[in-house]
Amino acid sequence: MATNGYKTYTESEIKEFINQNLGSNIIKGREIILDKCPYCGRIKKFNINMESGLFRCWHADCNVTGGIGKLVKDFGSGGGK
């Protein structure tokens, strides 16, 4: 389970949120790798750890990091960039 300080997210909630809001992805072990970074659009550079809820874009120009709560705020219902 991952928490953002206010809400705790289960792995199934994290997967559901990603599938509904962030598009195509693959799962490798405990990591979800998105086809595109939702912040910079780079291909296969963005991953989310299902246990901790932490994410990172590995592209040097983006390098955004955070937790599942930030993704929910930025890209969930009522949010979005």
Sequence and secondary structure as in RCSB ss.txt:
>XXXX:A:sequence
MATNGYKTYTESEIKEFINQNLGSNIIKGREIILDKCPYCGRIKKFNINMESGLFRCWHADCNVTGGIGKLVKDF
GSGGGK
>XXXX:A:secstr
 EE SS EE HHHHHHHHHHHT  EEEETTEEEEEE TTT  EEEEEEETTT EEEE  TTT  EEEHHHHHHHH
STT   
